[in-house]
Amino acid sequence: MSPIRRNVREMSAYIPGEQIHEPGWIKLNTNENPYGPSPAVAEFLRTFDPQTLRRYPDPDCSTLRRSISERHNCRPNQVFVGNGSDEILALCTRAFVEDNRTIAFFEPSYSLYAVLAAIRAVAIRPVSLGPDFSWRDPVVDDADLFFLTSPNAPTGMAYPRDRIEVFCRNFPGVVVVDEAYADFADTNCMDLALQLPNVLVLRTFSKAYALAAIRCGYVIGAPELIAALFSIKDSYNVNALTQGVALAAFEDRDHTRRATERIRHDRERLAEFLRGKGWTVYPSQTNFLWIKPCQLTAKQLFTALREKRILTRWFAGPATGDYLRITIGTETEINRLIEILSVMPH
């Protein structure tokens, strides 16, 4: 008899995007910020006293939570900081879902949601999106938790703010609005987390703040929900270096704004070029594009670009296999991509 739990034996693990460390590659596959973190991060690291590493970090992330609460006009007890937003998602599956209940989410969406449900050994209820990956009112009556990604990944599309609010008000369980890409979007749902008792809004430092390596995210919501996350978290879930680096980056709003503006500009520039080739480009509110080429299949395009040492992301499957996701890199990287695509079949 195997010592490994049956659901772990039978589940499929999450597959991260490919990481290549050889020089000469253009990496447009994991939605990282190409411009790097705020100079304030380097200053923090330069002045950091290694002697502090002998002590445990602040278990409550008090200083960082206070700064976040001031930004979002709420109280610190409405903020929880995690070891990446992925840890917060995992904690939500443990805090808000009974063993005989269900986790629901749109499909396609962030593929980690199904993995987290499998780890918890609870059922999932994927809700198919509407035509062209548009919003469809979810009908779920047995779910305790709904993961709602807006802007969505991998499609890049933001859902109508009013439809999200109506759904949240009617859903009987907890709704986690995963806003990893909110800094690249025109609107967000943070006010719902401050108004409704069943809504959490999740943010990450991995995208707009260019801090994917430190693993830090935060979530805002009703004090009761936040207290539940605190009650089950690891004692010291966010290390001292991460807390300090995240705070330095978070408080440099000008740097983040300049980087996101450059990314948004090149996002539209690349989208216009691809539409000029006759390709389908979905309206993005993120730092990537979701496209459907013609002549070439998405898989053929993925392979052709890889042969040119450009990484993109192709997701196999009936709902996603015809599409390719392209992260917005630097201006130079996008120029190179356009140069290569210009000579490919339309």
Number of C-alpha atoms within 10 A of each C-alpha: 3 6 6 9 10 10 14 14 10 10 15 12 14 12 8 9 13 12 10 11 8 6 7 10 14 21 24 23 21 20 25 22 23 19 18 17 26 23 12 18 19 14 12 16 14 9 8 13 9 9 7 11 12 7 8 11 18 15 16 17 22 16 14 22 23 17 16 24 18 11 11 13 11 17 17 19 18 22 29 26 29 27 21 22 23 19 17 22 20 18 20 23 23 19 19 18 19 15 12 11 15 21 28 24 26 22 19 18 23 18 16 16 22 23 18 23 21 19 17 18 18 18 17 20 17 18 17 18 18 12 8 8 19 13 17 14 13 16 12 17 10 15 22 20 25 27 21 21 24 27 26 24 23 24 28 25 22 24 20 14 13 10 12 18 16 11 14 23 15 8 20 16 20 21 27 24 25 24 26 23 26 23 21 23 19 10 15 20 20 20 15 21 23 21 11 15 18 21 27 27 24 27 24 27 24 23 25 30 25 22 22 20 11 18 20 26 23 22 27 30 28 20 17 12 22 21 16 15 21 17 11 12 18 13 13 15 18 22 19 18 17 19 23 18 22 25 22 21 23 23 16 16 12 11 19 21 15 11 22 22 13 15 25 19 14 20 23 15 15 21 22 13 15 20 14 11 16 13 17 16 20 17 15 21 24 33 25 29 26 23 22 21 22 15 12 15 15 23 18 13 22 20 16 17 17 15 10 13 14 21 24 22 22 22 15 13 9 7 13 18 14 18 24 25 25 25 24 28 25 18 16 10 17 19 15 14 18 16 11 14 17 13 8 13 11 14
